[in-house]
């Protein structure tokens, strides 16, 4: 599964791990996360994330 990185702080969303404390189950692709998602480290909006090349 494709990981995404916050371009503001560098935090990485790993879909295999999800983000259970924010209600995002393991296995949830980044594309399926709500547009209201914010980076848990810096609060950046979803639009500030970029796909990490495999």
N, CA, C and O atoms as a Maestro MAE file, in Angstrom:
{
 s_m_m2io_version
 :::
 2.0.0
}

f_m_ct {
 s_m_title
 :::
 protein
 m_atom[216] {
  # First column is atom index #
  i_m_mmod_type
  r_m_x_coord
  r_m_y_coord
  r_m_z_coord
  i_m_residue_number
  s_m_chain_name
  s_m_pdb_residue_name
  s_m_pdb_atom_name
  i_m_atomic_number
  :::
  1 25 0.842 -1.183 0.000 1 A "UNK " " N  " 7
  2 3 0.000 0.000 0.000 1 A "UNK " " CA " 6
  3 2 0.886 1.245 0.000 1 A "UNK " " C  " 6
  4 15 1.973 1.248 0.578 1 A "UNK " " O  " 8
  5 25 0.412 2.282 -0.646 2 A "UNK " " N  " 7
  6 3 1.180 3.507 -0.809 2 A "UNK " " CA " 6
  7 2 1.153 4.363 0.450 2 A "UNK " " C  " 6
  8 15 0.096 4.584 1.041 2 A "UNK " " O  " 8
  9 25 2.320 4.839 0.851 3 A "UNK " " N  " 7
  10 3 2.445 5.738 1.993 3 A "UNK " " CA " 6
  11 2 2.418 7.180 1.499 3 A "UNK " " C  " 6
  12 15 2.766 7.468 0.353 3 A "UNK " " O  " 8
  13 25 2.001 8.073 2.381 4 A "UNK " " N  " 7
  14 3 1.957 9.501 2.072 4 A "UNK " " CA " 6
  15 2 2.703 10.271 3.145 4 A "UNK " " C  " 6
  16 15 2.652 9.924 4.325 4 A "UNK " " O  " 8
  17 25 3.403 11.327 2.720 5 A "UNK " " N  " 7
  18 3 4.210 12.129 3.642 5 A "UNK " " CA " 6
  19 2 3.678 13.553 3.715 5 A "UNK " " C  " 6
  20 15 3.324 14.149 2.698 5 A "UNK " " O  " 8
  21 25 3.625 14.092 4.929 6 A "UNK " " N  " 7
  22 3 3.251 15.493 5.129 6 A "UNK " " CA " 6
  23 2 4.421 16.347 4.641 6 A "UNK " " C  " 6
  24 15 5.551 16.179 5.100 6 A "UNK " " O  " 8
  25 25 4.150 17.254 3.719 7 A "UNK " " N  " 7
  26 3 5.223 18.092 3.183 7 A "UNK " " CA " 6
  27 2 5.602 19.226 4.136 7 A "UNK " " C  " 6
  28 15 6.587 19.929 3.907 7 A "UNK " " O  " 8
  29 25 4.832 19.400 5.188 8 A "UNK " " N  " 7
  30 3 5.130 20.443 6.167 8 A "UNK " " CA " 6
  31 2 6.119 19.935 7.223 8 A "UNK " " C  " 6
  32 15 7.130 20.584 7.492 8 A "UNK " " O  " 8
  33 25 5.823 18.766 7.824 9 A "UNK " " N  " 7
  34 3 6.654 18.290 8.931 9 A "UNK " " CA " 6
  35 2 7.363 16.960 8.669 9 A "UNK " " C  " 6
  36 15 8.268 16.585 9.415 9 A "UNK " " O  " 8
  37 25 6.955 16.240 7.606 10 A "UNK " " N  " 7
  38 3 7.613 14.984 7.276 10 A "UNK " " CA " 6
  39 2 6.974 13.736 7.874 10 A "UNK " " C  " 6
  40 15 7.462 12.629 7.645 10 A "UNK " " O  " 8
  41 25 5.886 13.892 8.642 11 A "UNK " " N  " 7
  42 3 5.194 12.732 9.205 11 A "UNK " " CA " 6
  43 2 4.670 11.856 8.075 11 A "UNK " " C  " 6
  44 15 4.213 12.370 7.054 11 A "UNK " " O  " 8
  45 25 4.730 10.543 8.246 12 A "UNK " " N  " 7
  46 3 4.325 9.614 7.192 12 A "UNK " " CA " 6
  47 2 3.092 8.827 7.616 12 A "UNK " " C  " 6
  48 15 3.052 8.237 8.696 12 A "UNK " " O  " 8
  49 25 2.083 8.832 6.740 13 A "UNK " " N  " 7
  50 3 0.899 8.002 6.941 13 A "UNK " " CA " 6
  51 2 1.161 6.651 6.306 13 A "UNK " " C  " 6
  52 15 1.425 6.559 5.107 13 A "UNK " " O  " 8
  53 25 1.086 5.598 7.117 14 A "UNK " " N  " 7
  54 3 1.266 4.228 6.654 14 A "UNK " " CA " 6
  55 2 -0.094 3.550 6.686 14 A "UNK " " C  " 6
  56 15 -0.621 3.281 7.765 14 A "UNK " " O  " 8
  57 25 -0.676 3.266 5.517 15 A "UNK " " N  " 7
  58 3 -2.013 2.680 5.491 15 A "UNK " " CA " 6
  59 2 -2.090 1.299 6.149 15 A "UNK " " C  " 6
  60 15 -3.158 0.902 6.614 15 A "UNK " " O  " 8
  61 25 -0.997 0.578 6.193 16 A "UNK " " N  " 7
  62 3 -1.014 -0.729 6.848 16 A "UNK " " CA " 6
  63 2 -1.239 -0.581 8.353 16 A "UNK " " C  " 6
  64 15 -1.837 -1.457 8.978 16 A "UNK " " O  " 8
  65 25 -0.769 0.507 8.932 17 A "UNK " " N  " 7
  66 3 -0.937 0.759 10.364 17 A "UNK " " CA " 6
  67 2 -2.226 1.530 10.646 17 A "UNK " " C  " 6
  68 15 -2.826 1.379 11.710 17 A "UNK " " O  " 8
  69 25 -2.648 2.362 9.680 18 A "UNK " " N  " 7
  70 3 -3.808 3.210 9.911 18 A "UNK " " CA " 6
  71 2 -3.496 4.252 10.971 18 A "UNK " " C  " 6
  72 15 -2.334 4.576 11.217 18 A "UNK " " O  " 8
  73 25 -4.523 4.762 11.584 19 A "UNK " " N  " 7
  74 3 -4.386 5.751 12.660 19 A "UNK " " CA " 6
  75 2 -5.579 5.547 13.598 19 A "UNK " " C  " 6
  76 15 -6.475 6.387 13.679 19 A "UNK " " O  " 8
  77 25 -5.567 4.403 14.309 20 A "UNK " " N  " 7
  78 3 -6.725 4.017 15.126 20 A "UNK " " CA " 6
  79 2 -7.193 5.074 16.123 20 A "UNK " " C  " 6
  80 15 -8.390 5.179 16.390 20 A "UNK " " O  " 8
  81 25 -6.264 5.860 16.678 21 A "UNK " " N  " 7
  82 3 -6.674 6.887 17.641 21 A "UNK " " CA " 6
  83 2 -7.470 8.017 16.993 21 A "UNK " " C  " 6
  84 15 -8.091 8.820 17.688 21 A "UNK " " O  " 8
  85 25 -7.450 8.079 15.641 22 A "UNK " " N  " 7
  86 3 -8.268 9.062 14.914 22 A "UNK " " CA " 6
  87 2 -9.403 8.373 14.165 22 A "UNK " " C  " 6
  88 15 -10.066 8.990 13.331 22 A "UNK " " O  " 8
  89 25 -9.630 7.085 14.465 23 A "UNK " " N  " 7
  90 3 -10.729 6.347 13.842 23 A "UNK " " CA " 6
  91 2 -10.421 5.829 12.452 23 A "UNK " " C  " 6
  92 15 -11.334 5.469 11.709 23 A "UNK " " O  " 8
  93 25 -9.144 5.784 12.089 24 A "UNK " " N  " 7
  94 3 -8.748 5.284 10.771 24 A "UNK " " CA " 6
  95 2 -8.179 3.878 10.955 24 A "UNK " " C  " 6
  96 15 -7.089 3.697 11.499 24 A "UNK " " O  " 8
  97 25 -8.936 2.896 10.492 25 A "UNK " " N  " 7
  98 3 -8.554 1.500 10.679 25 A "UNK " " CA " 6
  99 2 -7.328 1.116 9.860 25 A "UNK " " C  " 6
  100 15 -7.103 1.664 8.780 25 A "UNK " " O  " 8
  101 25 -6.525 0.164 10.375 26 A "UNK " " N  " 7
  102 3 -5.416 -0.373 9.572 26 A "UNK " " CA " 6
  103 2 -5.959 -0.899 8.238 26 A "UNK " " C  " 6
  104 15 -7.031 -1.502 8.179 26 A "UNK " " O  " 8
  105 25 -5.197 -0.657 7.179 27 A "UNK " " N  " 7
  106 3 -5.617 -1.082 5.842 27 A "UNK " " CA " 6
  107 2 -6.389 -0.020 5.077 27 A "UNK " " C  " 6
  108 15 -6.821 -0.265 3.951 27 A "UNK " " O  " 8
  109 25 -6.571 1.163 5.672 28 A "UNK " " N  " 7
  110 3 -7.317 2.244 4.999 28 A "UNK " " CA " 6
  111 2 -6.385 3.042 4.098 28 A "UNK " " C  " 6
  112 15 -5.456 3.688 4.583 28 A "UNK " " O  " 8
  113 25 -6.628 3.002 2.772 29 A "UNK " " N  " 7
  114 3 -5.804 3.802 1.856 29 A "UNK " " CA " 6
  115 2 -5.982 5.297 2.132 29 A "UNK " " C  " 6
  116 15 -7.056 5.738 2.540 29 A "UNK " " O  " 8
  117 25 -4.927 6.061 1.907 30 A "UNK " " N  " 7
  118 3 -4.964 7.508 2.140 30 A "UNK " " CA " 6
  119 2 -6.111 8.158 1.371 30 A "UNK " " C  " 6
  120 15 -6.748 9.088 1.865 30 A "UNK " " O  " 8
  121 25 -6.367 7.671 0.176 31 A "UNK " " N  " 7
  122 3 -7.416 8.243 -0.670 31 A "UNK " " CA " 6
  123 2 -8.801 8.121 -0.023 31 A "UNK " " C  " 6
  124 15 -9.702 8.900 -0.337 31 A "UNK " " O  " 8
  125 25 -8.971 7.151 0.874 32 A "UNK " " N  " 7
  126 3 -10.272 6.917 1.508 32 A "UNK " " CA " 6
  127 2 -10.450 7.683 2.812 32 A "UNK " " C  " 6
  128 15 -11.504 7.595 3.441 32 A "UNK " " O  " 8
  129 25 -9.438 8.430 3.220 33 A "UNK " " N  " 7
  130 3 -9.534 9.223 4.447 33 A "UNK " " CA " 6
  131 2 -10.297 10.511 4.142 33 A "UNK " " C  " 6
  132 15 -10.159 11.086 3.062 33 A "UNK " " O  " 8
  133 25 -11.097 10.950 5.100 34 A "UNK " " N  " 7
  134 3 -11.896 12.164 4.953 34 A "UNK " " CA " 6
  135 2 -11.027 13.378 4.597 34 A "UNK " " C  " 6
  136 15 -9.870 13.470 5.009 34 A "UNK " " O  " 8
  137 25 -11.597 14.292 3.837 35 A "UNK " " N  " 7
  138 3 -10.893 15.526 3.470 35 A "UNK " " CA " 6
  139 2 -10.637 16.412 4.691 35 A "UNK " " C  " 6
  140 15 -9.819 17.330 4.631 35 A "UNK " " O  " 8
  141 25 -11.326 16.144 5.785 36 A "UNK " " N  " 7
  142 3 -11.120 16.931 7.002 36 A "UNK " " CA " 6
  143 2 -9.927 16.423 7.823 36 A "UNK " " C  " 6
  144 15 -9.626 16.969 8.884 36 A "UNK " " O  " 8
  145 25 -9.253 15.380 7.332 37 A "UNK " " N  " 7
  146 3 -8.086 14.815 8.012 37 A "UNK " " CA " 6
  147 2 -7.014 15.887 8.194 37 A "UNK " " C  " 6
  148 15 -6.785 16.719 7.315 37 A "UNK " " O  " 8
  149 25 -6.360 15.845 9.362 38 A "UNK " " N  " 7
  150 3 -5.246 16.743 9.660 38 A "UNK " " CA " 6
  151 2 -4.059 15.906 10.110 38 A "UNK " " C  " 6
  152 15 -4.236 14.876 10.760 38 A "UNK " " O  " 8
  153 25 -2.873 16.333 9.776 39 A "UNK " " N  " 7
  154 3 -1.652 15.664 10.211 39 A "UNK " " CA " 6
  155 2 -1.629 15.636 11.739 39 A "UNK " " C  " 6
  156 15 -1.820 16.669 12.382 39 A "UNK " " O  " 8
  157 25 -1.395 14.458 12.323 40 A "UNK " " N  " 7
  158 3 -1.381 14.380 13.788 40 A "UNK " " CA " 6
  159 2 -0.178 15.074 14.430 40 A "UNK " " C  " 6
  160 15 -0.183 15.323 15.636 40 A "UNK " " O  " 8
  161 25 0.836 15.383 13.650 41 A "UNK " " N  " 7
  162 3 2.024 16.052 14.194 41 A "UNK " " CA " 6
  163 2 1.929 17.573 14.112 41 A "UNK " " C  " 6
  164 15 2.232 18.266 15.084 41 A "UNK " " O  " 8
  165 25 1.509 18.100 12.954 42 A "UNK " " N  " 7
  166 3 1.543 19.557 12.772 42 A "UNK " " CA " 6
  167 2 0.191 20.183 12.424 42 A "UNK " " C  " 6
  168 15 0.066 21.407 12.396 42 A "UNK " " O  " 8
  169 25 -0.820 19.353 12.158 43 A "UNK " " N  " 7
  170 3 -2.143 19.880 11.855 43 A "UNK " " CA " 6
  171 2 -2.367 20.277 10.411 43 A "UNK " " C  " 6
  172 15 -3.389 20.883 10.089 43 A "UNK " " O  " 8
  173 25 -1.421 19.944 9.526 44 A "UNK " " N  " 7
  174 3 -1.564 20.298 8.108 44 A "UNK " " CA " 6
  175 2 -2.761 19.572 7.489 44 A "UNK " " C  " 6
  176 15 -3.095 18.452 7.876 44 A "UNK " " O  " 8
  177 25 -3.395 20.232 6.523 45 A "UNK " " N  " 7
  178 3 -4.529 19.644 5.817 45 A "UNK " " CA " 6
  179 2 -4.075 18.501 4.913 45 A "UNK " " C  " 6
  180 15 -2.901 18.395 4.559 45 A "UNK " " O  " 8
  181 25 -5.024 17.658 4.554 46 A "UNK " " N  " 7
  182 3 -4.754 16.491 3.702 46 A "UNK " " CA " 6
  183 2 -4.088 16.895 2.390 46 A "UNK " " C  " 6
  184 15 -3.262 16.152 1.861 46 A "UNK " " O  " 8
  185 25 -4.437 18.054 1.866 47 A "UNK " " N  " 7
  186 3 -3.871 18.477 0.576 47 A "UNK " " CA " 6
  187 2 -2.362 18.696 0.623 47 A "UNK " " C  " 6
  188 15 -1.725 18.776 -0.427 47 A "UNK " " O  " 8
  189 25 -1.776 18.794 1.815 48 A "UNK " " N  " 7
  190 3 -0.348 19.012 1.962 48 A "UNK " " CA " 6
  191 2 0.454 17.708 2.035 48 A "UNK " " C  " 6
  192 15 1.651 17.725 2.319 48 A "UNK " " O  " 8
  193 25 -0.209 16.593 1.780 49 A "UNK " " N  " 7
  194 3 0.481 15.302 1.755 49 A "UNK " " CA " 6
  195 2 0.818 14.927 0.326 49 A "UNK " " C  " 6
  196 15 0.084 15.246 -0.609 49 A "UNK " " O  " 8
  197 25 1.944 14.242 0.174 50 A "UNK " " N  " 7
  198 3 2.346 13.754 -1.147 50 A "UNK " " CA " 6
  199 2 2.658 12.275 -1.076 50 A "UNK " " C  " 6
  200 15 3.117 11.759 -0.057 50 A "UNK " " O  " 8
  201 25 2.397 11.605 -2.192 51 A "UNK " " N  " 7
  202 3 2.646 10.180 -2.294 51 A "UNK " " CA " 6
  203 2 4.154 9.920 -2.256 51 A "UNK " " C  " 6
  204 15 4.939 10.617 -2.899 51 A "UNK " " O  " 8
  205 25 4.532 8.914 -1.497 52 A "UNK " " N  " 7
  206 3 5.933 8.492 -1.457 52 A "UNK " " CA " 6
  207 2 6.136 7.449 -2.541 52 A "UNK " " C  " 6
  208 15 5.399 6.466 -2.615 52 A "UNK " " O  " 8
  209 25 7.117 7.663 -3.364 53 A "UNK " " N  " 7
  210 3 7.379 6.722 -4.461 53 A "UNK " " CA " 6
  211 2 7.854 5.394 -3.905 53 A "UNK " " C  " 6
  212 15 8.654 5.337 -2.972 53 A "UNK " " O  " 8
  213 25 7.343 4.332 -4.499 54 A "UNK " " N  " 7
  214 3 7.705 2.973 -4.071 54 A "UNK " " CA " 6
  215 2 9.140 2.633 -4.458 54 A "UNK " " C  " 6
  216 15 9.610 1.531 -4.176 54 A "UNK " " O  " 8
  :::
 }
 m_bond[215] {
  # First column is bond index #
  i_m_from
  i_m_to
  i_m_order
  :::
  1 1 2 1
  2 2 3 1
  3 3 4 2
  4 3 5 1
  5 5 6 1
  6 6 7 1
  7 7 8 2
  8 7 9 1
  9 9 10 1
  10 10 11 1
  11 11 12 2
  12 11 13 1
  13 13 14 1
  14 14 15 1
  15 15 16 2
  16 15 17 1
  17 17 18 1
  18 18 19 1
  19 19 20 2
  20 19 21 1
  21 21 22 1
  22 22 23 1
  23 23 24 2
  24 23 25 1
  25 25 26 1
  26 26 27 1
  27 27 28 2
  28 27 29 1
  29 29 30 1
  30 30 31 1
  31 31 32 2
  32 31 33 1
  33 33 34 1
  34 34 35 1
  35 35 36 2
  36 35 37 1
  37 37 38 1
  38 38 39 1
  39 39 40 2
  40 39 41 1
  41 41 42 1
  42 42 43 1
  43 43 44 2
  44 43 45 1
  45 45 46 1
  46 46 47 1
  47 47 48 2
  48 47 49 1
  49 49 50 1
  50 50 51 1
  51 51 52 2
  52 51 53 1
  53 53 54 1
  54 54 55 1
  55 55 56 2
  56 55 57 1
  57 57 58 1
  58 58 59 1
  59 59 60 2
  60 59 61 1
  61 61 62 1
  62 62 63 1
  63 63 64 2
  64 63 65 1
  65 65 66 1
  66 66 67 1
  67 67 68 2
  68 67 69 1
  69 69 70 1
  70 70 71 1
  71 71 72 2
  72 71 73 1
  73 73 74 1
  74 74 75 1
  75 75 76 2
  76 75 77 1
  77 77 78 1
  78 78 79 1
  79 79 80 2
  80 79 81 1
  81 81 82 1
  82 82 83 1
  83 83 84 2
  84 83 85 1
  85 85 86 1
  86 86 87 1
  87 87 88 2
  88 87 89 1
  89 89 90 1
  90 90 91 1
  91 91 92 2
  92 91 93 1
  93 93 94 1
  94 94 95 1
  95 95 96 2
  96 95 97 1
  97 97 98 1
  98 98 99 1
  99 99 100 2
  100 99 101 1
  101 101 102 1
  102 102 103 1
  103 103 104 2
  104 103 105 1
  105 105 106 1
  106 106 107 1
  107 107 108 2
  108 107 109 1
  109 109 110 1
  110 110 111 1
  111 111 112 2
  112 111 113 1
  113 113 114 1
  114 114 115 1
  115 115 116 2
  116 115 117 1
  117 117 118 1
  118 118 119 1
  119 119 120 2
  120 119 121 1
  121 121 122 1
  122 122 123 1
  123 123 124 2
  124 123 125 1
  125 125 126 1
  126 126 127 1
  127 127 128 2
  128 127 129 1
  129 129 130 1
  130 130 131 1
  131 131 132 2
  132 131 133 1
  133 133 134 1
  134 134 135 1
  135 135 136 2
  136 135 137 1
  137 137 138 1
  138 138 139 1
  139 139 140 2
  140 139 141 1
  141 141 142 1
  142 142 143 1
  143 143 144 2
  144 143 145 1
  145 145 146 1
  146 146 147 1
  147 147 148 2
  148 147 149 1
  149 149 150 1
  150 150 151 1
  151 151 152 2
  152 151 153 1
  153 153 154 1
  154 154 155 1
  155 155 156 2
  156 155 157 1
  157 157 158 1
  158 158 159 1
  159 159 160 2
  160 159 161 1
  161 161 162 1
  162 162 163 1
  163 163 164 2
  164 163 165 1
  165 165 166 1
  166 166 167 1
  167 167 168 2
  168 167 169 1
  169 169 170 1
  170 170 171 1
  171 171 172 2
  172 171 173 1
  173 173 174 1
  174 174 175 1
  175 175 176 2
  176 175 177 1
  177 177 178 1
  178 178 179 1
  179 179 180 2
  180 179 181 1
  181 181 182 1
  182 182 183 1
  183 183 184 2
  184 183 185 1
  185 185 186 1
  186 186 187 1
  187 187 188 2
  188 187 189 1
  189 189 190 1
  190 190 191 1
  191 191 192 2
  192 191 193 1
  193 193 194 1
  194 194 195 1
  195 195 196 2
  196 195 197 1
  197 197 198 1
  198 198 199 1
  199 199 200 2
  200 199 201 1
  201 201 202 1
  202 202 203 1
  203 203 204 2
  204 203 205 1
  205 205 206 1
  206 206 207 1
  207 207 208 2
  208 207 209 1
  209 209 210 1
  210 210 211 1
  211 211 212 2
  212 211 213 1
  213 213 214 1
  214 214 215 1
  215 215 216 2
  :::
 }
}
